[in-house]
Amino acid sequence: MEETRRVRGGARKAGASPAATGSRPRATASAKSKTPPLRGMARAFAVLEQLAQNPGRVVDVTRGLDLPWATVHRTVIQLEKAGFLKRDDRTSQYQIGPRLWHIGSSYLANHRVLKAAMPYLAQIQESEGIVVQITERIGDLTVAIYSAQRLAEDITKAHYGYHFPLHAGSKGQVLLAYEDPDFIDAYLRRDLERLTSETITDPAVLRAELAKIRRAGMALTVADVQPFTASMAAPIRDGAGKVVASLCFIFRKVLLRNEKRREELQDQLMHMAHSISIDLGWRPDQG
């Protein structure tokens, strides 16, 4: 799971150009030649994605997107006026605003997988010691669209909305394992971020692990996201047999010492994922 990074830096008055302090970023010729310039709505979407992952100042966005400060500043101001961004007057940092949250919340309110899963999620919430999540892939990330904990002590970074790279954690590995082969090949060519000493960052090892997941129909990972946690996940399929989400149980890795409890959780996970999939129209004979 990829921990959200927050860009840190000194506050600057709204509208103040970083050129005044000598910190204005300059785009390199090589960077410009590799990707076409962002314009119009594409630029606005890129700014929103950047600030959703890393709330920050205008200058932070210019560095992240390699765009001129004036261009980014103009886009940010327009998005702020529309309510899509919100500015912290104390730090001059921008983050996602209430209007965008309002629009995005309708996505979950009408989410087919969540609607099908709710009866089963209500049952599993009675199980102590685990975090239950429904996750899906957004770009190269796995994002929790549902998360519930019944723990004596909270597990950090296991809440609704957290996003992590697909190769870290069982939930992301399941989603990656059932992706199109071309997507997997492209993902394995990228630099694989290491979250802990147990995170798989070798493409060949990860490819073998994905094949293992497809054979087993589930994934189990230990300490590859946080040193003290483990998780297991299984795919959720739609009526066409396509994997559209993953069901994930997160728990403290000490639980794995109890073999009986581990097997109970695994059986519960598989049964629940299959039940949700069947309610979405999937049939076991589809594979």
QUIQUIMO-V903850 format. One record per backbone hydrogen bond with DSSP energy under -0.5 kcal/mol. NH is the residue of the N-H (numbers start at 1). CO is the residue of the C=O. If there is no record, write none. Layout:
[[NH	CO] [NH	CO]]
This chain:
[[3	1] [7	5] [7	55] [16	13] [20	17] [21	18] [22	19] [23	18] [24	18] [32	28] [33	29] [34	30] [35	31] [42	39] [43	39] [44	40] [45	41] [46	42] [47	43] [48	44] [49	45] [50	46] [51	47] [52	48] [53	49] [54	50] [56	94] [61	57] [62	58] [63	59] [64	60] [65	61] [66	62] [67	62] [72	68] [73	69] [74	70] [75	71] [76	72] [77	73] [78	74] [79	75] [80	76] [81	77] [82	78] [83	80] [84	79] [85	79] [86	95] [88	93] [89	87] [92	88] [94	56] [95	86] [97	84] [99	83] [100	83] [101	97] [102	98] [103	99] [104	100] [105	101] [106	102] [106	103] [107	104] [108	104] [109	105] [110	106] [111	108] [115	111] [116	112] [117	113] [118	114] [120	117] [121	117] [122	118] [123	119] [124	120] [125	121] [126	123] [127	124] [128	126] [129	150] [130	127] [131	250] [132	148] [133	131] [133	248] [134	146] [135	246] [136	143] [138	141] [141	138] [142	164] [143	136] [144	162] [145	134] [145	143] [146	134] [148	132] [150	130] [156	154] [158	155] [161	144] [162	159] [164	142] [166	140] [168	165] [169	167] [173	169] [174	170] [175	171] [176	172] [177	173] [178	174] [179	176] [183	180] [184	180] [185	181] [186	182] [187	183] [188	184] [189	185] [189	186] [190	187] [193	191] [195	193] [198	223] [199	196] [201	199] [203	201] [206	202] [207	203] [208	204] [209	205] [210	206] [211	207] [212	208] [213	209] [214	210] [215	211] [216	212] [217	213] [218	213] [219	233] [221	231] [223	229] [225	226] [229	226] [230	251] [231	221] [232	249] [233	219] [234	247] [236	245] [238	242] [239	280] [241	238] [244	236] [244	242] [245	236] [246	135] [247	234] [248	133] [249	232] [250	131] [251	230] [253	228] [255	252] [256	253] [257	254] [258	255] [259	257] [262	258] [263	259] [264	260] [265	261] [266	262] [267	263] [268	264] [269	265] [270	266] [271	267] [272	268] [273	269] [274	270] [275	271] [276	272] [277	273] [278	274] [279	275] [280	276] [280	277] [281	278] [282	277] [286	283] [287	284]]
